Amino acid sequence: MPTDGEALTLVVSRSGLSAWRFLAGAQADPSLYYRINADHLRSITDVTERQANVRIIRVTFADESFFDYRIMNNFDEFLVGCQQLIDQA
């Protein structure tokens, strides 16, 4: 997982999670940064603190390691998609 603070877009799909890098903003095609298959995921949960102005999810892997990710838009829809992904795995 990146630790340099680079802005990545996290995408949930039937096959798992993927992160995409937009190098030149909306003018360039995104490039795949990493993909995580659904069978490697244990849970994706909301870990936002009550007074926080941003929404945070925690992605936990089958080996109990995890990373936190800030969701900027469509938080509730994203969590629904994540739950469907976990349920099918």
C-alpha positions as CSV (number, residue, x, y, z in Angstrom):
1,M,0.0,0.0,0.0
2,P,1.3,3.5,-0.7
3,T,2.5,5.5,2.2
4,D,3.5,8.7,0.5
5,G,0.1,10.4,0.6
6,E,-0.5,10.0,-3.2
7,A,-4.1,10.5,-4.1
8,L,-5.6,7.3,-5.5
9,T,-9.1,6.4,-6.5
10,L,-10.3,3.2,-4.9
11,V,-12.8,1.2,-6.9
12,V,-15.0,-1.8,-5.8
13,S,-16.1,-4.4,-8.3
14,R,-17.2,-8.0,-8.4
15,S,-13.6,-9.2,-8.5
16,G,-12.3,-7.1,-5.7
17,L,-10.8,-3.7,-5.0
18,S,-8.5,-1.7,-7.3
19,A,-6.7,1.6,-6.9
20,W,-6.2,3.9,-9.8
21,R,-3.7,6.8,-10.3
22,F,-4.7,9.9,-12.2
23,L,-1.3,11.3,-13.2
24,A,-2.4,14.4,-15.1
25,G,-5.9,14.9,-13.7
26,A,-8.9,14.3,-15.8
27,Q,-7.0,14.9,-19.1
28,A,-5.1,11.6,-19.0
29,D,-6.3,8.0,-18.8
30,P,-6.0,6.5,-15.3
31,S,-3.4,3.8,-14.6
32,L,-3.9,0.8,-12.4
33,Y,-1.9,1.0,-9.2
34,Y,-2.9,-2.2,-7.6
35,R,-5.7,-4.8,-7.5
36,I,-6.8,-6.9,-4.5
37,N,-8.9,-10.0,-5.2
38,A,-12.0,-10.5,-3.1
39,D,-10.8,-13.7,-1.6
40,H,-8.0,-11.8,0.1
41,L,-10.4,-9.5,1.9
42,R,-12.0,-10.1,5.3
43,S,-14.0,-6.9,5.9
44,I,-14.5,-3.3,4.8
45,T,-15.9,-1.2,7.6
46,D,-16.7,2.4,8.5
47,V,-14.2,3.6,11.1
48,T,-15.2,7.3,11.0
49,E,-15.1,9.1,14.3
50,R,-18.4,10.9,15.2
51,Q,-17.0,14.4,15.0
52,A,-14.9,13.9,11.9
53,N,-15.6,15.9,8.8
54,V,-14.3,13.1,6.5
55,R,-15.4,9.5,6.2
56,I,-12.9,6.7,6.7
57,I,-13.1,3.0,5.8
58,R,-10.8,0.2,7.0
59,V,-10.0,-2.6,4.6
60,T,-9.0,-5.7,6.5
61,F,-7.2,-8.6,4.8
62,A,-7.6,-12.3,5.5
63,D,-4.3,-12.2,7.5
64,E,-5.8,-9.4,9.7
65,S,-3.5,-6.7,8.3
66,F,-5.4,-3.6,7.2
67,F,-5.3,-0.1,5.7
68,D,-7.5,2.9,6.2
69,Y,-8.8,5.0,3.3
70,R,-10.6,8.3,3.2
71,I,-13.8,8.3,1.0
72,M,-14.5,11.7,-0.6
73,N,-17.8,11.0,-2.4
74,N,-20.7,8.5,-2.4
75,F,-19.7,7.0,0.9
76,D,-22.9,5.0,1.6
77,E,-23.0,3.6,-1.9
78,F,-19.4,2.6,-1.7
79,L,-19.9,0.7,1.6
80,V,-22.9,-1.1,0.0
81,G,-20.8,-2.2,-2.9
82,C,-18.0,-3.3,-0.5
83,Q,-20.4,-5.4,1.6
84,Q,-21.7,-7.1,-1.5
85,L,-18.1,-7.9,-2.5
86,I,-17.4,-9.4,0.9
87,D,-20.6,-11.3,1.0
88,Q,-19.9,-13.0,-2.4
89,A,-16.3,-14.0,-1.5
